[in-house]
Amino acid sequence: MVCIALVNSLVITPYRVVRNGVVVVDDGKVLDVGSADGVAIPSFCERIDVDGNIVAPGFIDIHLHGGGGADTMDATYEALNTISITHASGGSTAILPSTVSASLDDVVRAIDAVRSAVARGVGGARILGIHIEGPYISVEQKGAHDDRFIREPSDEEMDILLKHVDVVKRVTAAPEVRGCLKLGRLLSSHGVLMSIGHSNAVMDEVLQAVDSGYRHVTHIYSATSMTRRIRAYRYPGVVEAAYLIDDLTVEVIADGKHLPPALVRLVLKNKGLDKVCIVTDAMRAAGLPPGRYKLGTIEAIVDEGVAWLPDRTAFAGSVAKMNTMLRFLVEEVGLTLQDAVKLATVNPAKIIGIDRYKGSITPGKDADIVIMDRNLEILLTMIEGRAVYKSKEWRY
């Protein structure tokens, strides 16, 4: 593999910002990073002048359903490849395709398709495995899930998921649903990230979940309980519990639709920058024009830059890519670009357990890199030193 040196760049590692920066990539890994006067570029490296544009780690999206007209539940290689390519154009270099509540047979088909895609390889963002979102969730907090399939996890289904932990990397469940604490103990002991989501739990139930291996909260404020009044008494919900429990990390759909800037600021103020990541939760219409689409078995209408249920009582996922969410964080929430990049790179890498080799521009890590202009439009997406997306504006 050719050695390249990205020169004349604004590098966000994201632990530091390097002006007039250089990133040296060799054999798919980051060889060196620093300022132009501090990095010795090997003579055999090809120099690429980035023309002052931004060089950052590739984005890691640990919760998305689709894009480019394809959905994880299509359960085909072609669909997963389309999702991968679509989100690479938004700067994603690693993704975790997600299911929706469905029959066991349909969930297993999706798992098998992801396993096949991981083995075969895809043309865009690297597929890390699969995220099982539902069907073990609260009917009261179902969001855009089809309640015909919402159920308790049976011992049979737990055993089947256990057999697929090579590819099942994350499960979202509602801990108050019978069987979900057992599910958490079983799967977390095999390295699966257990996440509280689509849940109507109160504080005590969240504490039990943490004791049972749950470590993350799925799209906080979206289908997660807040302070509940039960027989005159008030109880903290999932949102308040997430703020109070240090062992829980959280994710935010930062598309500017699901949450206003003030709520994103509140999440960051309460949890701290290091325990928050952004996710697209994108459905199949990401990258496509407005219209009618499907999310699993549910009809959705894409309008005003977001997916809606047909009656417009709730959203049905986003249609965003990661770079547009980065722009929202900087322009509307008020984060520095460095902090916004952190929420899209090293933080999700740590949450999903891949930060040893992905998530930052650090010598020895995979050369998963995005180059953006000052408007945060993606010019180039690179995975392990190989370009998987080039915009029309990228001249090399």
C-alpha positions as CSV (number, residue, x, y, z in Angstrom):
1,M,0.0,0.0,0.0
2,V,1.3,3.4,-1.0
3,C,2.6,5.8,1.7
4,I,0.9,9.2,1.6
5,A,1.4,12.4,3.6
6,L,-1.5,14.8,3.9
7,V,0.1,18.2,4.2
8,N,-1.1,21.8,4.6
9,S,-4.1,20.7,6.7
10,L,-6.0,21.7,9.8
11,V,-5.8,18.4,11.7
12,I,-8.2,17.5,14.5
13,T,-7.1,14.4,16.1
14,P,-9.5,15.1,18.2
15,Y,-7.3,15.3,21.3
16,R,-5.6,18.4,19.8
17,V,-5.8,20.8,16.9
18,V,-2.8,21.1,14.6
19,R,-2.5,24.0,12.2
20,N,-0.4,23.6,9.1
21,G,-0.6,19.9,10.0
22,V,0.7,16.7,8.5
23,V,-0.7,13.2,8.7
24,V,1.5,10.4,7.4
25,V,-0.3,7.2,6.4
26,D,1.5,3.9,5.6
27,D,0.2,0.4,5.1
28,G,-3.3,1.4,6.2
29,K,-2.1,2.9,9.6
30,V,-1.3,6.3,10.9
31,L,2.5,6.6,10.9
32,D,2.8,10.1,12.3
33,V,0.9,13.3,12.9
34,G,2.0,16.8,13.9
35,S,2.9,20.2,12.6
36,A,4.8,20.6,9.4
37,D,8.0,21.5,11.2
38,G,7.7,18.5,13.5
39,V,7.0,15.6,11.2
40,A,9.7,13.9,9.1
41,I,8.0,12.7,6.0
42,P,9.6,9.6,4.6
43,S,11.1,10.1,1.1
44,F,9.0,7.3,-0.4
45,C,5.7,9.0,0.6
46,E,3.4,10.7,-1.9
47,R,2.6,14.2,-0.7
48,I,-1.0,15.4,-1.0
49,D,-1.7,19.1,-0.5
50,V,-5.0,19.4,1.4
51,D,-5.1,23.1,0.7
52,G,-5.9,24.1,4.3
53,N,-8.9,21.9,4.6
54,I,-9.9,19.9,7.7
55,V,-8.4,16.4,8.4
56,A,-10.3,14.5,11.1
57,P,-10.8,10.8,12.1
58,G,-13.5,9.0,10.3
59,F,-16.9,9.2,11.9
60,I,-18.3,6.2,13.8
61,D,-22.1,5.8,13.7
62,I,-23.2,3.1,16.2
63,H,-26.9,3.4,15.5
64,L,-28.4,3.7,12.0
65,H,-31.0,1.7,10.1
66,G,-30.4,2.6,6.4
67,G,-29.7,5.0,3.7
68,G,-29.7,5.3,-0.1
69,G,-33.0,3.5,-0.3
70,A,-31.8,0.4,1.7
71,D,-32.6,-0.8,5.2
72,T,-30.9,-3.3,7.5
73,M,-34.1,-5.3,7.6
74,D,-33.9,-5.9,3.8
75,A,-31.4,-8.5,5.0
76,T,-29.3,-8.6,1.8
77,Y,-25.7,-7.9,1.0
78,E,-26.8,-5.3,-1.7
79,A,-28.8,-3.3,0.9
80,L,-25.9,-3.3,3.4
81,N,-23.4,-2.3,0.7
82,T,-25.7,0.6,-0.3
83,I,-26.0,1.8,3.3
84,S,-22.3,1.6,3.7
85,I,-21.6,3.6,0.6
86,T,-24.3,6.2,1.3
87,H,-22.9,7.0,4.8
88,A,-19.3,7.0,3.7
89,S,-20.3,10.1,1.6
90,G,-21.2,11.7,5.0
91,G,-17.8,10.9,6.5
92,S,-18.7,7.6,8.3
93,T,-15.9,5.1,8.2
94,A,-17.5,2.6,10.6
95,I,-21.2,1.8,11.2
96,L,-23.4,-0.4,13.2
97,P,-26.6,-1.3,11.2
98,S,-29.6,-1.6,13.4
99,T,-32.8,-3.7,13.3
100,V,-36.3,-2.8,14.3
101,S,-38.9,-4.8,16.2
102,A,-39.7,-7.8,14.0
103,S,-40.3,-11.6,14.0
104,L,-37.4,-13.7,15.3
105,D,-36.9,-15.1,11.8
106,D,-36.6,-11.7,10.2
107,V,-34.1,-10.6,12.9
108,V,-32.0,-13.7,12.4
109,R,-32.1,-13.0,8.6
110,A,-30.7,-9.5,9.2
111,I,-28.0,-10.9,11.5
112,D,-27.0,-13.4,8.9
113,A,-26.9,-10.8,6.2
114,V,-24.6,-8.6,8.3
115,R,-22.3,-11.5,9.1
116,S,-22.0,-12.1,5.4
117,A,-21.4,-8.5,4.6
118,V,-18.7,-8.3,7.3
119,A,-16.9,-11.3,5.8
120,R,-17.3,-10.2,2.2
121,G,-16.5,-6.5,2.8
122,V,-18.4,-3.5,1.6
123,G,-17.7,-0.6,-0.6
124,G,-18.0,2.2,2.0
125,A,-18.1,2.5,5.7
126,R,-16.8,-0.6,7.5
127,I,-19.6,-2.7,9.1
128,L,-18.8,-3.4,12.8
129,G,-21.6,-5.9,13.4
130,I,-25.3,-5.4,14.1
131,H,-27.4,-3.5,16.7
132,I,-30.6,-5.3,17.8
133,E,-33.0,-2.5,18.6
134,G,-36.3,-4.1,19.8
135,P,-38.4,-6.1,20.0
136,Y,-37.8,-6.2,23.8
137,I,-39.1,-2.7,24.5
138,S,-41.9,-0.8,26.1
139,V,-45.2,-0.5,24.2
140,E,-45.6,2.9,25.8
141,Q,-42.3,4.1,24.4
142,K,-42.4,2.2,21.1
143,G,-41.7,5.2,18.9
144,A,-41.8,4.0,15.3
145,H,-41.6,0.3,16.2
146,D,-44.4,-2.0,15.1
147,D,-46.2,-3.1,18.3
148,R,-47.3,-6.3,16.7
149,F,-43.8,-7.6,17.2
150,I,-43.0,-6.1,20.6
151,R,-42.5,-8.9,23.2
152,E,-40.6,-10.2,26.2
153,P,-37.4,-12.1,25.4
154,S,-38.0,-15.8,25.7
155,D,-35.2,-18.2,26.8
156,E,-35.2,-19.5,23.2
157,E,-34.6,-16.0,21.8
158,M,-31.9,-15.3,24.4
159,D,-30.1,-18.6,23.4
160,I,-30.3,-17.7,19.7
161,L,-28.8,-14.2,20.3
162,L,-26.1,-15.8,22.4
163,K,-25.2,-18.0,19.4
164,H,-24.7,-14.8,17.3
165,V,-22.6,-12.7,19.6
166,D,-19.8,-12.8,17.0
167,V,-21.8,-10.3,15.0
168,V,-24.4,-8.9,17.6
169,K,-22.4,-6.0,19.1
170,R,-25.2,-4.1,20.7
171,V,-28.8,-4.7,22.0
172,T,-31.3,-2.0,22.9
173,A,-34.0,-3.1,25.4
174,A,-36.3,-1.8,28.1
175,P,-35.1,-3.1,31.4
176,E,-38.5,-3.0,33.0
177,V,-39.8,-5.6,30.5
178,R,-39.8,-9.1,32.1
179,G,-36.7,-11.0,31.0
180,C,-34.6,-8.0,30.0
181,L,-32.5,-8.0,33.1
182,K,-31.6,-11.6,32.5
183,L,-30.9,-10.7,28.8
184,G,-28.6,-8.0,30.0
185,R,-26.6,-10.2,32.3
186,L,-26.3,-12.9,29.6
187,L,-25.2,-10.8,26.7
188,S,-23.0,-8.3,28.5
189,S,-21.0,-11.2,29.9
190,H,-20.1,-11.9,26.3
191,G,-19.1,-8.4,25.4
192,V,-22.3,-7.1,23.9
193,L,-23.1,-3.4,24.6
194,M,-26.4,-3.4,26.4
195,S,-28.4,-0.2,26.0
196,I,-31.5,1.2,27.7
197,G,-34.0,2.4,25.1
198,H,-37.6,2.7,24.1
199,S,-38.1,2.4,27.9
200,N,-40.6,3.7,30.4
201,A,-38.4,2.7,33.4
202,V,-38.1,4.6,36.6
203,M,-34.9,5.1,38.6
204,D,-34.9,1.9,40.5
205,E,-35.4,-0.1,37.4
206,V,-32.5,1.7,35.7
207,L,-30.3,0.9,38.7
208,Q,-31.2,-2.7,38.4
209,A,-30.3,-2.5,34.7
210,V,-26.9,-1.1,35.4
211,D,-26.4,-4.0,37.9
212,S,-27.4,-6.3,35.1
213,G,-24.8,-5.1,32.6
214,Y,-26.5,-2.1,30.8
215,R,-24.0,0.7,30.1
216,H,-25.6,3.0,27.5
217,V,-28.8,4.9,26.8
218,T,-30.3,4.8,23.3
219,H,-31.2,8.2,21.7
220,I,-31.8,10.0,25.0
221,Y,-35.1,12.1,25.1
222,S,-36.4,10.0,22.2
223,A,-38.6,7.2,23.5
224,T,-37.1,7.4,26.9
225,S,-39.1,8.2,30.0
226,M,-38.7,11.4,32.0
227,T,-40.0,12.1,35.5
228,R,-43.1,10.0,36.0
229,R,-46.0,10.5,38.4
230,I,-47.4,7.3,39.7
231,R,-50.2,7.5,42.3
232,A,-49.2,11.0,43.3
233,Y,-45.5,10.3,43.7
234,R,-42.9,11.4,41.3
235,Y,-40.1,9.1,40.1
236,P,-37.0,9.9,38.0
237,G,-37.2,8.3,34.6
238,V,-34.5,7.1,32.2
239,V,-33.4,10.6,31.3
240,E,-32.9,11.7,34.9
241,A,-31.3,8.3,35.8
242,A,-28.8,8.7,33.0
243,Y,-27.8,12.1,34.4
244,L,-27.3,10.7,37.9
245,I,-25.6,7.4,37.0
246,D,-21.9,7.9,36.0
247,D,-21.6,4.4,34.6
248,L,-24.1,5.2,31.8
249,T,-23.1,6.8,28.5
250,V,-25.7,8.3,26.2
251,E,-26.3,9.0,22.5
252,V,-28.0,12.0,20.9
253,I,-29.7,12.2,17.5
254,A,-28.1,15.5,16.5
255,D,-30.1,16.2,13.3
256,G,-31.6,19.4,14.6
257,K,-35.1,17.8,14.5
258,H,-35.2,15.2,17.2
259,L,-33.8,17.6,19.8
260,P,-33.4,21.4,19.9
261,P,-30.0,22.9,20.6
262,A,-31.0,23.6,24.3
263,L,-31.6,20.0,25.1
264,V,-28.4,18.9,23.5
265,R,-26.6,21.5,25.6
266,L,-28.4,20.1,28.7
267,V,-27.3,16.6,27.9
268,L,-23.7,17.7,27.5
269,K,-23.8,19.8,30.7
270,N,-25.2,16.9,32.8
271,K,-23.2,14.0,31.3
272,G,-20.0,15.8,30.3
273,L,-18.4,15.7,26.9
274,D,-16.7,12.3,27.4
275,K,-19.9,10.4,28.0
276,V,-21.9,11.5,25.0
277,C,-21.8,10.4,21.3
278,I,-23.9,11.4,18.3
279,V,-25.8,8.9,16.1
280,T,-27.8,9.4,12.9
281,D,-30.5,6.8,13.6
282,A,-30.9,7.2,9.8
283,M,-33.6,5.3,7.9
284,R,-33.5,4.3,4.3
285,A,-34.4,7.7,3.0
286,A,-31.0,9.2,4.0
287,G,-29.5,10.7,0.9
288,L,-32.8,10.6,-1.0
289,P,-35.5,13.3,-1.7
290,P,-38.7,13.7,0.4
291,G,-41.4,11.1,-0.1
292,R,-42.9,7.9,1.4
293,Y,-40.6,5.2,2.6
294,K,-40.6,2.1,4.9
295,L,-38.9,1.7,8.2
296,G,-39.2,-2.0,8.7
297,T,-42.9,-2.7,8.4
298,I,-43.8,0.9,9.3
299,E,-44.8,3.6,6.7
300,A,-42.9,6.8,7.0
301,I,-43.2,10.2,5.4
302,V,-40.0,12.2,4.8
303,D,-40.6,15.9,4.9
304,E,-38.9,19.0,6.3
305,G,-35.6,17.1,6.6
306,V,-36.8,14.3,8.9
307,A,-38.9,11.0,8.8
308,W,-42.4,11.1,10.3
309,L,-45.0,8.6,11.2
310,P,-47.9,9.1,8.7
311,D,-50.0,10.9,11.4
312,R,-47.0,13.1,12.2
313,T,-47.4,12.3,15.9
314,A,-43.7,11.2,16.1
315,F,-40.6,11.0,14.1
316,A,-39.6,7.7,12.4
317,G,-35.8,8.2,12.4
318,S,-33.6,10.8,10.8
319,V,-32.4,11.2,7.2
320,A,-29.1,12.8,8.2
321,K,-25.5,11.9,7.7
322,M,-22.8,12.4,10.3
323,N,-21.3,15.6,8.7
324,T,-24.6,17.4,8.8
325,M,-25.0,16.6,12.5
326,L,-21.5,17.9,13.0
327,R,-22.6,21.2,11.4
328,F,-25.6,21.4,13.7
329,L,-23.4,20.9,16.8
330,V,-21.1,23.7,15.7
331,E,-23.6,26.2,14.3
332,E,-26.6,25.7,16.5
333,V,-25.4,24.0,19.8
334,G,-22.3,26.1,19.9
335,L,-19.6,23.5,20.3
336,T,-16.1,24.0,19.0
337,L,-15.3,21.8,16.0
338,Q,-12.8,19.9,18.1
339,D,-15.5,18.9,20.6
340,A,-18.0,18.1,17.9
341,V,-15.5,15.8,16.2
342,K,-15.0,14.1,19.5
343,L,-18.7,13.2,19.8
344,A,-18.5,11.6,16.3
345,T,-15.2,9.7,16.6
346,V,-13.4,8.7,19.8
347,N,-16.4,8.8,22.0
348,P,-18.5,6.2,20.0
349,A,-15.3,4.2,19.5
350,K,-14.9,3.9,23.3
351,I,-18.6,3.2,23.8
352,I,-18.6,0.3,21.3
353,G,-15.1,-0.9,22.4
354,I,-13.0,-0.3,19.3
355,D,-10.9,2.7,20.5
356,R,-7.7,0.6,20.6
357,Y,-7.6,0.9,16.8
358,K,-10.1,3.4,15.6
359,G,-11.6,6.8,16.6
360,S,-8.6,9.1,16.6
361,I,-5.6,10.1,14.4
362,T,-3.0,8.5,16.5
363,P,0.2,6.6,15.3
364,G,-0.5,2.9,15.1
365,K,-4.3,3.2,14.7
366,D,-6.2,2.5,11.5
367,A,-6.0,5.4,9.0
368,D,-9.7,6.0,8.9
369,I,-9.8,9.7,7.9
370,V,-12.1,12.3,6.5
371,I,-11.2,15.5,4.8
372,M,-13.7,18.3,5.0
373,D,-13.9,21.8,3.7
374,R,-14.7,24.7,6.1
375,N,-18.5,24.2,5.6
376,L,-18.0,20.6,6.8
377,E,-18.8,19.1,3.4
378,I,-17.0,15.8,2.9
379,L,-14.2,15.9,0.2
380,L,-12.7,12.5,0.9
381,T,-13.4,9.5,3.1
382,M,-10.6,7.1,3.7
383,I,-10.6,3.7,5.4
384,E,-7.3,2.1,6.4
385,G,-5.6,4.4,3.9
386,R,-7.9,3.6,1.0
387,A,-10.3,6.2,-0.4
388,V,-13.9,5.0,-0.3
389,Y,-15.5,8.3,-1.2
390,K,-14.4,11.3,-3.2
391,S,-16.5,14.4,-3.9
392,K,-16.5,16.2,-7.2
393,E,-14.5,19.0,-5.6
394,W,-11.6,16.7,-4.5
395,R,-8.9,17.1,-7.2
396,Y,-6.6,14.1,-6.4
